[in-house]
Amino acid sequence: MARVELSFADGAQPVELPLIPDDDVDNYDPCLLPDGDVIFASSAPFTGVPCVAGHDHVVNLYRWHRADGRIRHLTFEQDHDRCPTVLPDGRVLYLRWEYTDLPHFVSRILFTMNPDGTAQRAFYGSNSYWPNALFYARPVPGDPARFFAVVGGHHDHPRMGELVLFDSRGGRVEAEGAVQRIPGRGRPVVPVLRDGLTKDSWPKYLHPWPLGDWHALAAARPSPASEWGLYLADTFDNLVLIKEIPGEAPLEPIPLAPRPRLPMPPSRVGPANRDAIVQLVDVYAGPGLRGVPRGTVKRLRLFTYHFAYHGMGGR
């Protein structure tokens, strides 16, 4: 069982959070909210990834309420929701792997939601064949549209890949919002349709932490012969080594510095309610109903289906 601990900068003893304690449940990817609650990924749904007959255990996002210890299930997916982080406007940014009616190797896209799980919306990469995945996306301080992320393939290197700076104001599909690949100053980011997208691309990056508009801390491996180390990377193609430990891999750099407390959107959840409100702005948006004249759709049918458990499922 993977556990989550709360650590303190003053050196006090870490405290294990009372999340989901079952021996056959893993909890990880914690995200501390401005009010002290924690959003985390957990395999508690007992759903299995279908293409490997359910042997990989799917994680969805949950919220632990510090005040009373309640835990709420926030996302309900057939595949993984990972890498939650808080945007400067208080929304939660996370990676969603969508599997239904899609080529599964190009369907890990960024979503946002309120900390209570409401208003789940596509943020970047929906209806796109590039990027295949956007791991460890984290916003530039003070800017909810600009973010660094690790662009990776699917059946190549797990969760590692190229470091790219994005700005969703430039667009949210393919490379519309891709500002720069690092290194790659002065060259456009060209979207490529390939499963093993970054297999032969170097440097490899993990866990970027933006420090400003143009630079970020990250774990990196500059070449196949290199060790993993902690680096300062910037949009001028500099990659400055900060720390390397022979035979080990220092990962997940987090700068310790005072930061302003981010806003906390008010909760819209009514736990006693047995219904919900869904707002659909434009049913004709996107390619699904391309060619269908406006005014043709009169009714919507809502349906659901059950996902496969561990050790079940298939292609």
N, C-alpha and C positions, 0 to 999 in steps of 0.2 A: 504494500500500500504506500503510495506517495503522499506525503503530508506537507502542509503549508505552515511555516513559522513566521511570526512577526518579529523582526529584528529592530534594534534601537541603535541610533548613531552614537549614543553616549557609552556604549559598551555594556549595557545591562543585558542580563540573561535573556536570550530569545524565548518567545512564548509560542507554543503550538496552538494554532487556532482550532476551535472545536467545530470543524466543518462536517464532513460526512465520514464517520469513523469506521465503516464496515471494512473488513479485511480485504474484500474483493473489489474495492472502489479506490481509484486513484484521483487525487485532487492536486491541481497544479496551476500554473499561469495566473498567480494572484494579481489583482489590480486594486490598490487602495483608493477608495473614493474620498472626496473632500470631507464628508461627514464621518469618516472613520469606518464605514462599512467596507466589505471586501467582495468584489466580483471575482470568481474563480472558475476554472474549467474542471469538470468532473466526469468520470465515466459512469456515474450513477444511473443514467438512462438504460444501461445494459443493452445498447444497440451495437450491432457489429457492422463494419464496412462491408458492403455486399460483394465487391469484386474479389475479395480474398476470403469468401465464405464465412464472413463474420469473425475472423480471427483477430483483426485489429479492433480495439474497443473505442467506440466513438465517445468524444467528450462534448458536452453542451455547457453553456454558461449558467452559473448560479450566483445568487447574492446572499451573503451572510450578513445579518443585521446585528450589529454590535450590541444594541440596547437590550434586546431580549433573546438573542441567539437563534431567531428564526432563520430558515434557509428557504429561499424561493427559487424555483426553476424559471430562468428567464428566456432561454431559447430552446426551440424544439425542432431538431434537425435530424435528417438521416445520416449526416456526416458531421465532421468536426467543426466546432466554433472555438477559436483560439485567439491568443495575443490581445486581450482587452487592454485598452489604455484610455485615459480621460483626455478629451480635446479641450482646448482653452475655453470653449463656450459651455462646457459641462457635459456634453454628450459623450458616450462611450463608443470608441472606434474598435472594431474587432474583425477578425478574418473568418469568413463563412465559406465552407466547402459545400457547394450545391451539386447534387448528383442527378437530379431528376431531369430527363429529356435533354441532357447536355453531354458533350464529350468530357469525361470526368477529369482529364489531365489539364484542362484549361479553365477550370471552374472554381478556383479558390479566389474569392473576390472580397473587397472591403465593404463592410456594412457599418452603420451607426445605429444607436438606440439611446433612449434616455436611461439613466441608471436604474429605473424601476422596470425596464424591459419593454416599455411602450415605444411606439414610433420607430420600429425597425425598418430601415430604409437602405437601399443600395447607395454606396458612397463613391466607389471607384472600381471599374473593371467589369461591370455588368454588361452582358451582350458583347463581350470581347474575347478574342482568341489570344491576346497578349495583354498584360502579363499572365503567365500560367498561374502564378501565385504571388501574393504580396505579404511576405512574412514580416513580423516585428515592426509593422508600420507605427511610427510615432511622430506627433506633430512638431513643427518648429515652434519654439516658445512664443505664445501670444498670437498665433495664426492658425485658425481651425481649418484652413484650406490647404496649407503647405505642409508637406510631410516627407520624411525619409522612409524608405522601405527596402527590404531585401527581395529582389525579383528572382524567382527560381523556377525551374521546370518541375516535372513530376517524377518520372522514373529515372532520375539521375542522382543528384546529391540531396540528401534530406534537409530541407528547411534552410539551406545556405545558397548563396548566389551572388548576384550583382547588386551594388548599392546604387539606388536611383533617387534623385530628388524630384518630387511631384508638386504640382499646384493644380488643384481641382478646378480653379477658376478658368484654366485654359481648356478644360474639357474633362470628361470622366470616362471616355471610351478609348480602348487601345492606348496609343502613345500621345493622345491629345494633350494630357496634362503633364507629360514627362518633361521636366525642365532640363535634366542632365544626368547621364550616367557617370559614375565616378570610378576610375578616370574616364574622361571623354569630353573635356572642355572644347567648345567650339564645334562639336559634331552633333548632328541631330540624333535622337533616340529612335531607331528604326524598329518597329514591331516585327517579330519573327514568329512564324507558326512552327513550333518544334516541341516535341515532348521533352527530350533531354536538352532543354533550352540553354542551360549554363554549364553543361558538363565539361566543356573545354574552355570556359571563360575564367580568367584570373584578373585580379584577386577575387577570392571568395570572402564573403562577409557574413557576420551574424550580429544580431542585437545592437543596431544603431541607436544612439541617444543624441538627438540634435541639440546643439549648443546655441545655434543661431541660424540665420538665413542661409549660410554657406558652408558650415562645418559641423561635424558630428563625431562623437566618440563611437568606436565600434570594435568588435572583435574581428580580426582579419587574418587571412593567410595569403600573402602576396603571390606565392607561386607554389606549384606542386612540391617543391623541395623545402618550403618554408615551414616553420613551426607556427601554430596559432599564437597571436599576441594581441595586446590592446593597442589601438592606433587612433590618431587624430587624422581624419580624412576631411578634405575640403573640395570645393568646386573648382579650385585652381589646379587640381590633379596632384596635390601633395598628399602623401601618406606617411605620417611621422610616427615611428615606433615609440610607445610610452612604456610598455612593460612586456617582457617575454620571459617565460620560465621554461627552461629546457625540459622536454619530456612531459610537460603539462599544457593545458589549454585554459588560460584565463578568459572568462566569458562574462557577459552581461554587465558591462560597466555602467555604474550609476553615479553621476556627480553629486557630491554632498555639498549643497549650498542652499541658503534661504530662498524660497520661491513663494510667490503670492498664492494664497488659497484660491482654488478655482471655484466658479459658481456651481451651485447644486440645484438643478431644475426640480421644481416641486413634484411630488409623486402624483401620478394620475391613476394609480391602481386602487380599485375598491375590492378588497379581498372577499367581502361578503356577496358581491355581485355574481350572478350566474350567467351573465351575458357579456358581450363586448361590442365596442363600436369600431368598425373598420372603415377608413376613409379611402376611397378610390378616386383619384383626381381625374384620370383620363384612361379609359379602358382601351383606347385606340393607340396609345403611345407604345413605341417599340415595334420590332419586326413581326411579332406574333400575329397581328391582325392587319398586316400590310395588304393593301388592296381592298379591304372591307370598307365600304362607304360609311361615313359617319351617320349615325341615326339608325343603322341596321340592328345593332345589338339592343335587345329589349329587356332581357333577364339574364342573371348570372346563376349558375349552379355551383354551390359550394360542396366540396367533398374532402375526405381525408382518407389516408390509408396507413396501415400499421407497418412499422419498420422491423427488420429482422433482428433477432436477438444474437448474442454472442454464439459463434460457432454455426450460424445459419446464414442463408442467403446465397447468392450466386450471380452470375452474369445474365 
